[in-house]
Amino acid sequence: MAGTQWGAFSVLIRTKYIFVSGGVISGIGKGIATSAVALLLKSRGFSVTAMKADPYLNIDAGTLNPIEHGEVFVLDDGMECDQDLGNYERFLDQSLNATNYMTTGQVFKSIIDRERALGYEGKTVEFFQHPPEEIINRVKKCAKRNKAEAVVFEVGGTVGEYQNLLFLEANRLLKLKFPRDVLHIHLTYLPIPSSIGEMKSKPAQMSIHQLAQSGIQPDFVLARSQVAVDDKRKEKIAIAVGINPEDIISAPDVESIYQVPLNFENQDLSNKILKKLFIKPRKRDLSEWKVMVNSTLTAKKTAKIALVGKYFSTGDFTLSDAYLSVIESIKHAAAKHDIKPKMVWIDSAEIEKEGTKILAGFDGIIVPGGYGSRAVEGIISSIKFAREAGIPYFGLCYGMQLAAIEFARNVCGFKDANTTEIDPKTKNPVIHVMDSQKDNVTGKKLGGTQRLGAWEFKATKGTKLAKAYGSLTGSERHRHRYEFNNKYRKIFQQKGLQIAATTKDDHLVEALELKDHPFFLGVQFHPELKSRPLTSHPLYMAFMEAVSKRI
């Protein structure tokens, strides 16, 4: 394995690999734990990157249902990936790339493509030999591409599931070959059944036993629960699975996810990791992070923000993960304005039933991205309400497109205005499919073919958007295939909806902004994909500033 330089120390070290698995149930915060561990190592002065392995046969996350899987996060290079990549970027405050994400589908496709090209020279391609080798090669490639001294690798899924065994086998093989350079962290769950009233450790013990069946003994156990795990429970786990009680780290519920690394560090996790990896400790610095967390927790004002969308309901439950980056971006900006946002998720289908009276009393309205025709009229009614009532409005991607339709119908007089995504025969296609996308749509070439990744824009001087950025140029991430129809530029501007930004060649509209309104902005891109807790996105900052003037 290639070594990396130690910065101030003239010692060549091997790249270190930390695998993170989860047990008992899904959704206990494996991505946050991975992000926190990566941040702790970075805070010690090491170059770190984080990587996610999804066990699905999908090539990327772009075709996954957001209700079932959560938000699709997009990187600068256009990779459509799991929402945990967003957590990695937010915690590490650095941009990642396609090497930071893999799926079983990618692994199998690479192997099959290689086999078809006689890359294995006629040898039999074995299920439990070649996929782990491919996984290890991808992990090494990620380390090299990101110039990382340490890679924190999140194994998707839950221990005991068949589909993530190949990633665990890659972990085992790498550990077998380089025992001083690889360790494993297992995140498990200790429930407190209401009928018993006592924290139970048996599920955690069983998940660690299941991990052992894959040939892996964890170096650390992160014990998730509603409250801090006590010494008695730690001792039970330690005796049952053969681990030092000091290596069982309590991970209780917290008010803010950004408290997690501080909680881990209070238990000296970074020093323990460095010791097991035979690395000399470097200076510790979490001061800026602590200031950010404190400002988040101690904000004095409150503001009600309505998020009007289509992907919130799953049966009788509300799934906010579909818009995770939007929610986090609001929190980042709100803290900077001494505000604790009270976010309410409103399914636009409810607005179609009950009317916009649901929106009374809100200090700001956001319409995030989406696709399709379901409950669109409820969103358009919400936008009209925000425009007429002078409530700060922020439209993201589909939120900009539907704002354009609302304006065309109710201000410009084009009553049948629509997007060709919903009504291909509309006489006023204010939003239409890009010329370069027409063949993809008709030919059903939909996976990975949208306008993706970072695109540069130029802002219009004098707009709120330009003022927010403090610049007339910038770069933002995209994920869509429909665009504003340039035939309507002139009348929109005549009626008061400015073209606030375009692509650098002026061909595509990137933002629309209403004149004489406290804040009414729609952007074709996704600014939430670049917001970080330490560096809040300027447009979310501008939106929350407008909100702050109402409270």
Number of C-alpha atoms within 10 A of each C-alpha: 9 11 14 18 15 17 11 8 9 8 11 12 16 17 21 24 26 22 23 27 27 30 25 22 14 14 11 17 17 25 27 18 26 28 29 26 27 26 27 25 26 21 20 17 17 19 20 24 28 33 27 26 21 24 22 18 14 16 20 22 26 22 13 16 13 19 18 12 14 21 26 26 25 28 23 20 15 21 22 25 27 26 22 26 25 28 24 27 21 25 25 25 16 12 16 24 18 17 19 25 26 24 23 22 16 20 20 18 14 14 19 14 11 13 16 11 10 11 12 13 9 9 9 9 13 8 10 12 12 18 21 22 19 17 23 18 13 18 25 19 14 22 26 16 15 20 16 21 23 24 26 29 27 25 25 23 22 21 29 19 11 10 16 20 19 22 26 21 21 23 26 21 17 18 17 12 10 15 13 15 20 22 25 23 25 24 29 30 26 22 19 15 10 8 6 8 9 11 17 17 22 17 16 26 22 19 22 27 18 18 22 14 12 16 14 19 20 21 18 22 29 23 23 22 19 14 16 13 20 10 13 11 17 22 16 16 23 18 12 15 16 11 18 15 18 16 20 25 23 20 24 17 16 12 9 11 16 21 19 20 26 18 17 19 17 11 16 14 22 22 19 17 22 16 12 14 17 13 16 10 16 16 8 14 13 15 9 9 18 15 11 18 18 13 18 25 15 12 16 12 14 15 20 17 23 23 23 26 25 25 26 22 16 10 7 6 8 15 19 20 19 26 25 20 25 25 16 21 24 26 24 27 29 27 25 20 19 17 25 23 21 15 17 15 20 21 19 27 18 15 22 17 10 11 14 19 10 13 19 11 12 20 25 25 26 25 28 23 23 19 13 10 12 13 17 21 16 22 28 24 19 27 30 16 18 25 20 9 11 16 22 27 31 27 27 25 27 27 26 29 27 25 30 27 26 26 25 24 18 12 14 17 11 17 15 15 22 25 25 17 17 16 15 12 11 13 13 21 24 27 24 22 19 17 11 12 18 15 12 15 15 9 9 9 13 15 14 16 16 20 19 20 20 19 18 14 21 21 24 19 13 10 18 22 25 20 16 16 16 12 13 17 16 17 16 18 23 23 23 21 20 22 22 24 18 13 11 16 16 12 13 19 15 10 14 15 22 20 20 23 26 21 18 16 9 11 9 17 21 27 27 28 26 23 16 10 16 19 25 26 27 29 25 28 26 25 21 25 23 24 26 23 24 18 15 22 21 19 23 22 22 20 25 27 18 19 25 19 10 13 12
